[in-house]
Amino acid sequence: MNPPKNFVGRQRELRSALKVLRLNRSLIVEGPFGIGKTTFAKKVATNFESIALYCSFEDNALAIVEYLNRQIIKYYRPGGARLGTQIQKFLKATEGKRALIIIDDVWKVTIQKVRFFKRLNENQNCQFILVSEVRDKSALLLVKSIAWNNETIRLGKLSKEESHALFEVSLNHFKDQKIISVKKLVESCGGYPLGIIETVRLVQNKSKKYWEMRS
């Protein structure tokens, strides 16, 4: 899993998340849309001493199985041996290893998907990072039943300093004399990472069109 490129700040949350995983517990990452939950989950995974697999509850159950299976073949069977889509073969392939599975978009929860992951974790050989916006209590309990031994970290908005840092990282090598005024625009994003990154893209596109007109 490639580490996120646009990641700044959240060091306190990152330390807390790693502490949870190192206690052999699972992690639930909560927060509103655009706050950077998926990026944070992947950053946690790249700092954890385990091979991480990734999937999204937005896919149907069969697509999830096939996607995980391709990653399992890559990480656990580097020779390329086929594993099929049977859970029993996954359990055999991960025997003696502790898998970390990021499940994104868990608000797309269904009983079928939850049963699949509970079956995967029948020997307690998995840890999970669940990326959640779920507000329905019954659905949230269903999600948490995948791994009862869990702890929740809720992400808040970035600080002004972190927003500026994310802006500069996302902007990369872009240079403009009006960069200070652009930073004020970034502050209007209110600490939402997705808004900041989209603002950078807007600035870059407008700058590109400007120089194309000048040339």
C-alpha positions, 0 to 999 in steps of 0.5 A, spaced: 500 500 500 502 506 497 503 511 503 498 518 502 502 523 499 498 529 501 498 528 509 500 533 514 499 534 521 494 529 526 500 526 529 496 526 536 491 522 532 496 517 529 500 516 535 493 514 538 491 509 532 498 506 532 497 504 540 490 501 539 493 497 533 499 495 537 494 492 543 491 488 538 485 492 537 481 494 531 480 501 529 474 505 527 476 512 524 470 517 524 469 524 521 465 528 516 465 527 509 472 530 506 476 530 513 481 525 510 479 519 514 481 514 508 488 518 507 489 517 515 487 510 515 492 508 510 497 513 513 496 509 520 497 502 516 503 504 512 506 506 519 504 499 522 508 493 523 503 489 518 501 487 511 495 491 510 489 490 505 484 495 503 477 494 500 471 498 500 464 497 502 461 501 496 463 494 492 458 488 492 460 482 496 463 478 490 467 484 488 470 485 495 472 478 495 476 478 488 479 485 490 482 482 497 484 476 493 488 479 488 492 483 494 493 476 498 496 473 492 501 479 491 503 479 499 502 472 501 504 468 495 509 472 491 510 466 487 503 468 484 500 461 486 492 462 485 488 462 491 481 462 488 476 466 492 474 461 498 475 464 505 478 457 507 484 459 502 485 466 505 485 463 512 491 458 510 495 463 506 495 468 512 496 462 517 501 465 522 501 472 520 496 477 522 492 481 517 490 488 517 484 490 513 482 497 511 474 497 510 472 504 507 465 506 506 462 502 511 456 506 511 454 501 505 453 496 510 450 490 508 449 483 512 452 479 507 458 483 507 459 483 515 458 476 515 464 475 510 468 479 514 466 475 521 468 469 517 475 471 515 476 473 522 473 467 525 480 465 528 481 472 530 487 473 526 485 479 523 485 487 525 481 492 522 481 499 520 473 501 519 472 508 516 466 510 518 460 516 517 455 511 520 450 514 524 444 509 524 446 505 531 443 499 528 448 499 522 454 501 526 453 495 531 453 491 525 459 494 523 462 493 530 460 486 530 466 484 525 471 486 531 468 487 538 475 489 540 475 496 537 476 503 539 474 509 535 478 515 533 474 521 531 478 526 526 476 534 526 478 539 522 486 541 521 488 547 524 490 553 520 498 551 521 496 544 518 492 547 513 497 551 510 502 545 510 497 541 506 496 546 501 504 547 500 505 539 500 499 539 495 501 545 491 508 541 490 513 546 486 507 551 484 510 558 485 506 564 485 507 571 487 500 571 490 501 565 494 499 569 501 492 571 498 491 564 496 493 561 503 487 566 505 483 562 500 485 555 503 483 558 510 476 559 508 476 551 507 475 551 514 480 545 515 477 540 511 483 536 507 479 535 501 477 542 500 484 544 501 486 539 496 481 541 491 483 549 492 490 547 490 487 544 483 483 550 482 489 554 483 494 550 479 488 549 473 487 557 473 495 558 473 496 553 467 490 557 463 493 564 465 500 562 462 498 558 456 494 565 454 501 569 455 505 564 451 
